[in-house]
Amino acid sequence: MVKKEETKETQETEEVFYPTNDYCFKRLFGYKGNEAITQNLLESI
């Protein structure tokens, strides 16, 4: 799920990606080059 948030101060739209979404989770943790992110997540649990 991608949510667009708008702040009143800047009136800019920013996309927010939720890691609970399967697609976002795979993009964050499932690709080569992101091993450090995956390792940090697993160590923090």
mmCIF file as Biopython writes it, N, C-alpha, C and O atoms, coordinates in Angstrom:
data_model
#
loop_
_atom_site.group_PDB
_atom_site.id
_atom_site.type_symbol
_atom_site.label_atom_id
_atom_site.label_alt_id
_atom_site.label_comp_id
_atom_site.label_asym_id
_atom_site.label_entity_id
_atom_site.label_seq_id
_atom_site.pdbx_PDB_ins_code
_atom_site.Cartn_x
_atom_site.Cartn_y
_atom_site.Cartn_z
_atom_site.occupancy
_atom_site.B_iso_or_equiv
_atom_site.auth_seq_id
_atom_site.auth_asym_id
_atom_site.pdbx_PDB_model_num
ATOM 1   N N  . MET A ? 1  ? 0.845  -1.176  0.000  1.0 0.0 1  A 1 
ATOM 2   C CA . MET A ? 1  ? 0.000  0.000   0.000  1.0 0.0 1  A 1 
ATOM 3   C C  . MET A ? 1  ? 0.887  1.235   0.000  1.0 0.0 1  A 1 
ATOM 4   O O  . MET A ? 1  ? 1.807  1.354   0.809  1.0 0.0 1  A 1 
ATOM 5   N N  . VAL A ? 2  ? 0.609  2.123   -0.889 1.0 0.0 2  A 1 
ATOM 6   C CA . VAL A ? 2  ? 1.330  3.381   -0.965 1.0 0.0 2  A 1 
ATOM 7   C C  . VAL A ? 2  ? 0.366  4.477   -0.567 1.0 0.0 2  A 1 
ATOM 8   O O  . VAL A ? 2  ? -0.739 4.578   -1.101 1.0 0.0 2  A 1 
ATOM 9   N N  . LYS A ? 3  ? 0.788  5.283   0.358  1.0 0.0 3  A 1 
ATOM 10  C CA . LYS A ? 3  ? -0.059 6.371   0.830  1.0 0.0 3  A 1 
ATOM 11  C C  . LYS A ? 3  ? 0.647  7.676   0.524  1.0 0.0 3  A 1 
ATOM 12  O O  . LYS A ? 3  ? 1.851  7.809   0.744  1.0 0.0 3  A 1 
ATOM 13  N N  . LYS A ? 4  ? -0.090 8.619   0.028  1.0 0.0 4  A 1 
ATOM 14  C CA . LYS A ? 4  ? 0.474  9.937   -0.226 1.0 0.0 4  A 1 
ATOM 15  C C  . LYS A ? 4  ? 0.049  10.863  0.893  1.0 0.0 4  A 1 
ATOM 16  O O  . LYS A ? 4  ? -1.139 11.041  1.163  1.0 0.0 4  A 1 
ATOM 17  N N  . GLU A ? 5  ? 1.035  11.443  1.532  1.0 0.0 5  A 1 
ATOM 18  C CA . GLU A ? 5  ? 0.762  12.364  2.633  1.0 0.0 5  A 1 
ATOM 19  C C  . GLU A ? 5  ? 1.093  13.778  2.192  1.0 0.0 5  A 1 
ATOM 20  O O  . GLU A ? 5  ? 2.052  14.007  1.454  1.0 0.0 5  A 1 
ATOM 21  N N  . GLU A ? 6  ? 0.298  14.708  2.647  1.0 0.0 6  A 1 
ATOM 22  C CA . GLU A ? 6  ? 0.521  16.102  2.308  1.0 0.0 6  A 1 
ATOM 23  C C  . GLU A ? 6  ? 0.651  16.888  3.607  1.0 0.0 6  A 1 
ATOM 24  O O  . GLU A ? 6  ? -0.192 16.789  4.498  1.0 0.0 6  A 1 
ATOM 25  N N  . THR A ? 7  ? 1.705  17.656  3.694  1.0 0.0 7  A 1 
ATOM 26  C CA . THR A ? 7  ? 1.895  18.481  4.885  1.0 0.0 7  A 1 
ATOM 27  C C  . THR A ? 7  ? 1.375  19.881  4.613  1.0 0.0 7  A 1 
ATOM 28  O O  . THR A ? 7  ? 1.467  20.389  3.495  1.0 0.0 7  A 1 
ATOM 29  N N  . LYS A ? 8  ? 0.835  20.488  5.639  1.0 0.0 8  A 1 
ATOM 30  C CA . LYS A ? 8  ? 0.265  21.830  5.477  1.0 0.0 8  A 1 
ATOM 31  C C  . LYS A ? 8  ? 1.353  22.879  5.296  1.0 0.0 8  A 1 
ATOM 32  O O  . LYS A ? 8  ? 1.153  23.870  4.593  1.0 0.0 8  A 1 
ATOM 33  N N  . GLU A ? 9  ? 2.515  22.660  5.934  1.0 0.0 9  A 1 
ATOM 34  C CA . GLU A ? 9  ? 3.569  23.669  5.882  1.0 0.0 9  A 1 
ATOM 35  C C  . GLU A ? 9  ? 4.147  23.811  4.476  1.0 0.0 9  A 1 
ATOM 36  O O  . GLU A ? 9  ? 4.382  24.927  4.010  1.0 0.0 9  A 1 
ATOM 37  N N  . THR A ? 10 ? 4.377  22.688  3.800  1.0 0.0 10 A 1 
ATOM 38  C CA . THR A ? 10 ? 5.056  22.758  2.515  1.0 0.0 10 A 1 
ATOM 39  C C  . THR A ? 10 ? 4.129  22.535  1.344  1.0 0.0 10 A 1 
ATOM 40  O O  . THR A ? 10 ? 4.469  22.888  0.214  1.0 0.0 10 A 1 
ATOM 41  N N  . GLN A ? 11 ? 2.945  21.947  1.588  1.0 0.0 11 A 1 
ATOM 42  C CA . GLN A ? 11 ? 1.984  21.631  0.537  1.0 0.0 11 A 1 
ATOM 43  C C  . GLN A ? 11 ? 2.603  20.712  -0.519 1.0 0.0 11 A 1 
ATOM 44  O O  . GLN A ? 11 ? 2.212  20.746  -1.685 1.0 0.0 11 A 1 
ATOM 45  N N  . GLU A ? 12 ? 3.585  19.880  -0.095 1.0 0.0 12 A 1 
ATOM 46  C CA . GLU A ? 12 ? 4.195  18.911  -0.990 1.0 0.0 12 A 1 
ATOM 47  C C  . GLU A ? 12 ? 3.615  17.538  -0.694 1.0 0.0 12 A 1 
ATOM 48  O O  . GLU A ? 12 ? 3.269  17.233  0.448  1.0 0.0 12 A 1 
ATOM 49  N N  . THR A ? 13 ? 3.514  16.727  -1.710 1.0 0.0 13 A 1 
ATOM 50  C CA . THR A ? 13 ? 3.012  15.373  -1.548 1.0 0.0 13 A 1 
ATOM 51  C C  . THR A ? 13 ? 4.203  14.431  -1.454 1.0 0.0 13 A 1 
ATOM 52  O O  . THR A ? 13 ? 5.131  14.499  -2.260 1.0 0.0 13 A 1 
ATOM 53  N N  . GLU A ? 14 ? 4.164  13.553  -0.462 1.0 0.0 14 A 1 
ATOM 54  C CA . GLU A ? 14 ? 5.250  12.607  -0.254 1.0 0.0 14 A 1 
ATOM 55  C C  . GLU A ? 14 ? 4.670  11.201  -0.212 1.0 0.0 14 A 1 
ATOM 56  O O  . GLU A ? 14 ? 3.685  10.957  0.484  1.0 0.0 14 A 1 
ATOM 57  N N  . GLU A ? 15 ? 5.276  10.273  -0.955 1.0 0.0 15 A 1 
ATOM 58  C CA . GLU A ? 15 ? 4.818  8.899   -0.942 1.0 0.0 15 A 1 
ATOM 59  C C  . GLU A ? 15 ? 5.403  8.179   0.260  1.0 0.0 15 A 1 
ATOM 60  O O  . GLU A ? 15 ? 6.593  8.302   0.553  1.0 0.0 15 A 1 
ATOM 61  N N  . VAL A ? 16 ? 4.563  7.433   0.948  1.0 0.0 16 A 1 
ATOM 62  C CA . VAL A ? 16 ? 4.997  6.660   2.107  1.0 0.0 16 A 1 
ATOM 63  C C  . VAL A ? 16 ? 4.788  5.194   1.770  1.0 0.0 16 A 1 
ATOM 64  O O  . VAL A ? 16 ? 3.682  4.782   1.420  1.0 0.0 16 A 1 
ATOM 65  N N  . PHE A ? 17 ? 5.846  4.411   1.874  1.0 0.0 17 A 1 
ATOM 66  C CA . PHE A ? 17 ? 5.766  2.984   1.602  1.0 0.0 17 A 1 
ATOM 67  C C  . PHE A ? 17 ? 5.755  2.240   2.921  1.0 0.0 17 A 1 
ATOM 68  O O  . PHE A ? 17 ? 6.614  2.456   3.776  1.0 0.0 17 A 1 
ATOM 69  N N  . TYR A ? 18 ? 4.779  1.365   3.082  1.0 0.0 18 A 1 
ATOM 70  C CA . TYR A ? 18 ? 4.660  0.601   4.308  1.0 0.0 18 A 1 
ATOM 71  C C  . TYR A ? 18 ? 5.356  -0.744  4.141  1.0 0.0 18 A 1 
ATOM 72  O O  . TYR A ? 18 ? 5.000  -1.505  3.241  1.0 0.0 18 A 1 
ATOM 73  N N  . PRO A ? 19 ? 6.338  -1.058  4.982  1.0 0.0 19 A 1 
ATOM 74  C CA . PRO A ? 19 ? 7.062  -2.323  4.830  1.0 0.0 19 A 1 
ATOM 75  C C  . PRO A ? 19 ? 6.208  -3.545  5.128  1.0 0.0 19 A 1 
ATOM 76  O O  . PRO A ? 19 ? 6.645  -4.664  4.860  1.0 0.0 19 A 1 
ATOM 77  N N  . THR A ? 20 ? 5.019  -3.378  5.668  1.0 0.0 20 A 1 
ATOM 78  C CA . THR A ? 20 ? 4.141  -4.521  5.902  1.0 0.0 20 A 1 
ATOM 79  C C  . THR A ? 20 ? 3.517  -5.012  4.599  1.0 0.0 20 A 1 
ATOM 80  O O  . THR A ? 20 ? 3.005  -6.130  4.542  1.0 0.0 20 A 1 
ATOM 81  N N  . ASN A ? 21 ? 3.555  -4.203  3.574  1.0 0.0 21 A 1 
ATOM 82  C CA . ASN A ? 21 ? 3.091  -4.604  2.256  1.0 0.0 21 A 1 
ATOM 83  C C  . ASN A ? 21 ? 4.121  -5.575  1.682  1.0 0.0 21 A 1 
ATOM 84  O O  . ASN A ? 21 ? 5.317  -5.291  1.735  1.0 0.0 21 A 1 
ATOM 85  N N  . ASP A ? 22 ? 3.688  -6.713  1.135  1.0 0.0 22 A 1 
ATOM 86  C CA . ASP A ? 22 ? 4.607  -7.728  0.629  1.0 0.0 22 A 1 
ATOM 87  C C  . ASP A ? 22 ? 5.546  -7.186  -0.433 1.0 0.0 22 A 1 
ATOM 88  O O  . ASP A ? 22 ? 6.732  -7.516  -0.430 1.0 0.0 22 A 1 
ATOM 89  N N  . TYR A ? 23 ? 5.046  -6.363  -1.337 1.0 0.0 23 A 1 
ATOM 90  C CA . TYR A ? 23 ? 5.884  -5.810  -2.398 1.0 0.0 23 A 1 
ATOM 91  C C  . TYR A ? 23 ? 6.970  -4.913  -1.813 1.0 0.0 23 A 1 
ATOM 92  O O  . TYR A ? 23 ? 8.135  -5.013  -2.197 1.0 0.0 23 A 1 
ATOM 93  N N  . CYS A ? 24 ? 6.592  -4.045  -0.892 1.0 0.0 24 A 1 
ATOM 94  C CA . CYS A ? 24 ? 7.561  -3.138  -0.270 1.0 0.0 24 A 1 
ATOM 95  C C  . CYS A ? 24 ? 8.586  -3.919  0.543  1.0 0.0 24 A 1 
ATOM 96  O O  . CYS A ? 24 ? 9.773  -3.595  0.531  1.0 0.0 24 A 1 
ATOM 97  N N  . PHE A ? 25 ? 8.125  -4.949  1.250  1.0 0.0 25 A 1 
ATOM 98  C CA . PHE A ? 25 ? 9.030  -5.766  2.052  1.0 0.0 25 A 1 
ATOM 99  C C  . PHE A ? 25 ? 10.068 -6.431  1.154  1.0 0.0 25 A 1 
ATOM 100 O O  . PHE A ? 25 ? 11.254 -6.453  1.483  1.0 0.0 25 A 1 
ATOM 101 N N  . LYS A ? 26 ? 9.632  -6.963  0.041  1.0 0.0 26 A 1 
ATOM 102 C CA . LYS A ? 26 ? 10.567 -7.614  -0.874 1.0 0.0 26 A 1 
ATOM 103 C C  . LYS A ? 26 ? 11.544 -6.607  -1.455 1.0 0.0 26 A 1 
ATOM 104 O O  . LYS A ? 26 ? 12.730 -6.906  -1.588 1.0 0.0 26 A 1 
ATOM 105 N N  . ARG A ? 27 ? 11.071 -5.429  -1.802 1.0 0.0 27 A 1 
ATOM 106 C CA . ARG A ? 27 ? 11.967 -4.404  -2.358 1.0 0.0 27 A 1 
ATOM 107 C C  . ARG A ? 27 ? 12.999 -3.951  -1.333 1.0 0.0 27 A 1 
ATOM 108 O O  . ARG A ? 27 ? 14.145 -3.677  -1.690 1.0 0.0 27 A 1 
ATOM 109 N N  . LEU A ? 28 ? 12.607 -3.870  -0.070 1.0 0.0 28 A 1 
ATOM 110 C CA . LEU A ? 28 ? 13.540 -3.442  0.972  1.0 0.0 28 A 1 
ATOM 111 C C  . LEU A ? 28 ? 14.537 -4.524  1.346  1.0 0.0 28 A 1 
ATOM 112 O O  . LEU A ? 28 ? 15.731 -4.254  1.479  1.0 0.0 28 A 1 
ATOM 113 N N  . PHE A ? 29 ? 14.055 -5.740  1.516  1.0 0.0 29 A 1 
ATOM 114 C CA . PHE A ? 29 ? 14.866 -6.780  2.130  1.0 0.0 29 A 1 
ATOM 115 C C  . PHE A ? 29 ? 15.240 -7.924  1.197  1.0 0.0 29 A 1 
ATOM 116 O O  . PHE A ? 29 ? 16.053 -8.766  1.579  1.0 0.0 29 A 1 
ATOM 117 N N  . GLY A ? 30 ? 14.693 -7.991  0.014  1.0 0.0 30 A 1 
ATOM 118 C CA . GLY A ? 30 ? 14.879 -9.162  -0.823 1.0 0.0 30 A 1 
ATOM 119 C C  . GLY A ? 30 ? 15.872 -9.030  -1.960 1.0 0.0 30 A 1 
ATOM 120 O O  . GLY A ? 30 ? 15.982 -9.954  -2.766 1.0 0.0 30 A 1 
ATOM 121 N N  . TYR A ? 31 ? 16.584 -7.955  -2.064 1.0 0.0 31 A 1 
ATOM 122 C CA . TYR A ? 31 ? 17.501 -7.767  -3.173 1.0 0.0 31 A 1 
ATOM 123 C C  . TYR A ? 31 ? 18.944 -7.756  -2.702 1.0 0.0 31 A 1 
ATOM 124 O O  . TYR A ? 31 ? 19.255 -7.329  -1.590 1.0 0.0 31 A 1 
ATOM 125 N N  . LYS A ? 32 ? 19.823 -8.242  -3.585 1.0 0.0 32 A 1 
ATOM 126 C CA . LYS A ? 32 ? 21.255 -8.184  -3.285 1.0 0.0 32 A 1 
ATOM 127 C C  . LYS A ? 32 ? 21.656 -6.723  -3.144 1.0 0.0 32 A 1 
ATOM 128 O O  . LYS A ? 32 ? 21.216 -5.865  -3.908 1.0 0.0 32 A 1 
ATOM 129 N N  . GLY A ? 33 ? 22.477 -6.465  -2.176 1.0 0.0 33 A 1 
ATOM 130 C CA . GLY A ? 33 ? 22.883 -5.097  -1.877 1.0 0.0 33 A 1 
ATOM 131 C C  . GLY A ? 33 ? 22.171 -4.554  -0.655 1.0 0.0 33 A 1 
ATOM 132 O O  . GLY A ? 33 ? 22.590 -3.545  -0.088 1.0 0.0 33 A 1 
ATOM 133 N N  . ASN A ? 34 ? 21.095 -5.216  -0.240 1.0 0.0 34 A 1 
ATOM 134 C CA . ASN A ? 34 ? 20.340 -4.797  0.944  1.0 0.0 34 A 1 
ATOM 135 C C  . ASN A ? 34 ? 20.541 -5.758  2.103  1.0 0.0 34 A 1 
ATOM 136 O O  . ASN A ? 34 ? 19.733 -5.789  3.031  1.0 0.0 34 A 1 
ATOM 137 N N  . GLU A ? 35 ? 21.619 -6.550  2.058  1.0 0.0 35 A 1 
ATOM 138 C CA . GLU A ? 35 ? 21.853 -7.537  3.106  1.0 0.0 35 A 1 
ATOM 139 C C  . GLU A ? 35 ? 22.024 -6.890  4.480  1.0 0.0 35 A 1 
ATOM 140 O O  . GLU A ? 35 ? 21.594 -7.451  5.487  1.0 0.0 35 A 1 
ATOM 141 N N  . ALA A ? 36 ? 22.643 -5.727  4.524  1.0 0.0 36 A 1 
ATOM 142 C CA . ALA A ? 36 ? 22.855 -5.050  5.803  1.0 0.0 36 A 1 
ATOM 143 C C  . ALA A ? 36 ? 21.523 -4.637  6.430  1.0 0.0 36 A 1 
ATOM 144 O O  . ALA A ? 36 ? 21.362 -4.711  7.648  1.0 0.0 36 A 1 
ATOM 145 N N  . ILE A ? 37 ? 20.582 -4.207  5.613  1.0 0.0 37 A 1 
ATOM 146 C CA . ILE A ? 37 ? 19.262 -3.824  6.120  1.0 0.0 37 A 1 
ATOM 147 C C  . ILE A ? 37 ? 18.563 -5.041  6.697  1.0 0.0 37 A 1 
ATOM 148 O O  . ILE A ? 37 ? 17.983 -4.984  7.782  1.0 0.0 37 A 1 
ATOM 149 N N  . THR A ? 38 ? 18.625 -6.162  5.948  1.0 0.0 38 A 1 
ATOM 150 C CA . THR A ? 38 ? 17.993 -7.398  6.411  1.0 0.0 38 A 1 
ATOM 151 C C  . THR A ? 38 ? 18.635 -7.892  7.695  1.0 0.0 38 A 1 
ATOM 152 O O  . THR A ? 38 ? 17.936 -8.303  8.621  1.0 0.0 38 A 1 
ATOM 153 N N  . GLN A ? 39 ? 19.953 -7.855  7.758  1.0 0.0 39 A 1 
ATOM 154 C CA . GLN A ? 39 ? 20.675 -8.304  8.940  1.0 0.0 39 A 1 
ATOM 155 C C  . GLN A ? 39 ? 20.314 -7.453  10.149 1.0 0.0 39 A 1 
ATOM 156 O O  . GLN A ? 39 ? 20.084 -7.992  11.232 1.0 0.0 39 A 1 
ATOM 157 N N  . ASN A ? 40 ? 20.261 -6.147  9.987  1.0 0.0 40 A 1 
ATOM 158 C CA . ASN A ? 40 ? 19.901 -5.252  11.098 1.0 0.0 40 A 1 
ATOM 159 C C  . ASN A ? 40 ? 18.482 -5.500  11.581 1.0 0.0 40 A 1 
ATOM 160 O O  . ASN A ? 40 ? 18.217 -5.459  12.782 1.0 0.0 40 A 1 
ATOM 161 N N  . LEU A ? 41 ? 17.568 -5.758  10.651 1.0 0.0 41 A 1 
ATOM 162 C CA . LEU A ? 41 ? 16.189 -6.060  11.039 1.0 0.0 41 A 1 
ATOM 163 C C  . LEU A ? 41 ? 16.134 -7.323  11.878 1.0 0.0 41 A 1 
ATOM 164 O O  . LEU A ? 41 ? 15.511 -7.342  12.940 1.0 0.0 41 A 1 
ATOM 165 N N  . LEU A ? 42 ? 16.782 -8.375  11.409 1.0 0.0 42 A 1 
ATOM 166 C CA . LEU A ? 42 ? 16.754 -9.640  12.115 1.0 0.0 42 A 1 
ATOM 167 C C  . LEU A ? 42 ? 17.441 -9.568  13.481 1.0 0.0 42 A 1 
ATOM 168 O O  . LEU A ? 42 ? 16.993 -10.205 14.434 1.0 0.0 42 A 1 
ATOM 169 N N  . GLU A ? 43 ? 18.502 -8.812  13.578 1.0 0.0 43 A 1 
ATOM 170 C CA . GLU A ? 43 ? 19.200 -8.664  14.858 1.0 0.0 43 A 1 
ATOM 171 C C  . GLU A ? 43 ? 18.399 -7.843  15.863 1.0 0.0 43 A 1 
ATOM 172 O O  . GLU A ? 43 ? 18.561 -8.014  17.071 1.0 0.0 43 A 1 
ATOM 173 N N  . SER A ? 44 ? 17.547 -6.966  15.381 1.0 0.0 44 A 1 
ATOM 174 C CA . SER A ? 44 ? 16.778 -6.114  16.297 1.0 0.0 44 A 1 
ATOM 175 C C  . SER A ? 44 ? 15.542 -6.818  16.851 1.0 0.0 44 A 1 
ATOM 176 O O  . SER A ? 44 ? 14.937 -6.349  17.815 1.0 0.0 44 A 1 
ATOM 177 N N  . ILE A ? 45 ? 15.174 -7.928  16.251 1.0 0.0 45 A 1 
ATOM 178 C CA . ILE A ? 45 ? 13.982 -8.661  16.707 1.0 0.0 45 A 1 
ATOM 179 C C  . ILE A ? 45 ? 14.324 -9.498  17.927 1.0 0.0 45 A 1 
ATOM 180 O O  . ILE A ? 45 ? 13.458 -10.190 18.464 1.0 0.0 45 A 1 
#
